Amino acid sequence: MDYVIEMLNIRKEFPGIVANDNINLQVKKGEIHALLGENGAGKSTLMNVLFGLYQPERGEIRVRGEKVNITDPNVANAQGIGMVHQHFMLVDTFTVTENIVLGSEPKKAGTVNLKHAEEQVRELSEKYGLNVDPKAKIRDISVGMQQRVEILKTLYRGAEILIFDEPTAVLTPQEIKELIDIMHSLVKEGKSIILITHKLKEIMEVCDRCTVIRKGQGIGTVDVSETNPTELASLMVGRDVNFSTEKTKAEPKESYLSIKDLRVKDVRGVEMVKGLHLEVRAGEIVGIAGVDGNGQSELIEAITGLRRSESGTIRLHDKEITNLAPRKVTQSGVSHIPQDRHKFGLVLDFPIGENMVLQNYHQKPYSKKGVMNFKNIYQKAKDLIAEYDVRTPDAYTPARALSGGNQQKAIIGREVDRSPDLIIAAQPTRGLDVGAIEFIHKKLIEERDKGRAVLLLSFELDEIMNLSDRIAVMFDGQIIADVLPEETDEQKLGLLMAGNSTEKAGEQ
């Protein structure tokens, strides 16, 4: 059997943890090969070894049958290996072309020949159906388009083997469909793809074979055509996983969050929330369904005090919180699980233990008269780390050293533990594996059953359908429909999200 990539008996250690324990991975030419595992299982570490960002303690790498020593990413590039990272490595103020050629700029008479580079980028973009504008600034394009720029970066450097690290974690359903089409076109051109993921639906749809890693160890490789999501989930987490969310019928009580005629502008001064009305009652989960970019982010930021609203009112019980500072909103009984965990959820260079008390570090028992009580802080952190299964060497490890899913579990632990009256959960399971998703859903339902109000924002339609007691459909800055999950389906919901009326969606 001819393999383009062979990773044999790879062992990678970090202080206090064995991230990869004698793992084998063999990838065939022209296949899409999934690397499946829980958060923190060692998937990204293994690919960072292949890409030369880490050096293994043991094992060997073969590319097209030849043993190679990949000491850094330049060596990987020279071997035809490119990596599209989960968190994009782009310069916001540069154009698409400037980002793509950065580090390997084409020169003419000693100066960078940007015009020639733009032509090359346009040709590559057209060849693979990427539709990227070479002259656009990164800050002005969508997340999905930024990902295409990352793909172009690897292709520009001659990559034949592409590593995608959780590529769909930040994409809308439409962007995911487009990315899958792009992957198929890359494979048709003779490329090979390694897809790091924990999304079983995507593996079944797009992959040829799948290698499973659990807690740093290789479990085995299976042909996707001969397996199913249930079997893959069991291999990944080592137990049976319940895909349906078990919950009793909600018993909503008094109104807790009441929003009337709210208007909010985005950073460009464009009105994104346009006279919106929304009610969330104690003891229910209200899901906001909508295509990204219809004002959902601005709505959440206005409720939590991160963005000023132009007019309208936001009330919790009988208290108005419109345009209060974030800490005042928090102290009013609101917890916020933000959709961007790096920007709004964590201080990445702080230990994970200190991140666990970011909302109440200024209160007893964590501080007294401005003096921090680190003994109490770290004791609380250790309790939450155990309860929420946050996989970290210890509470003193910097937050940025944890996998994305474990960072998310830490935030959710911190926010839910405060026993708030209202939990705003924006993309709460983004980047989490099926086992962790099952756990988080259970926690949110438990909070609902304790009488909390939960406002859920998610671009995963199955999550909205499974978890919500009521679904508010948001389109063009307004709530255009209020439906019950048991009285609709994903197709009708999709039509509503596209701006169709309830009657038209019902006719389909």
Secondary structure, DSSP 8 states (H G I E B T S, - for coil): --EEEEEEEEEEEETTEEEEEEEEEEEETT-EEEEEE-TTSSHHHHHHHHTTSS--SEEEEEETTEEE---SHHHHHHTTEEEE-SS----TTSBHHHHHHTTS--EETTEE-HHHHHHHHHHHHHHTT----TTSBGGGS-HHHHHHHHHHHHHHTT-SEEEEESTTTT--HHHHHHHHHHHHHHHHTT-EEEEEE--HHHHHHH-SEEEEEETTEEEEEEEGGG--HHHHHHHHHSS----S---------SEEEEEEEEEEE-TTS-EEEEEEEEEEETT-EEEEE--TTSSHHHHHHHHTTSS-EEEEEEEETTEE-TT--HHHHHHTTEEEE-S-IIIII--TTSBHHHHTTTTTTTSTTTEETTEE-HHHHHHHHHHHHHHTT---S-TTSBGGGS-HHHHHHHHHHHHHHT--SEEEEESTTTT--HHHHHHHHHHHHHHHHTT-EEEEE-S-HHHHHHH-SEEEEEETTEEEEEE-GGG--HHHHHHHHTT--HHHHHH-
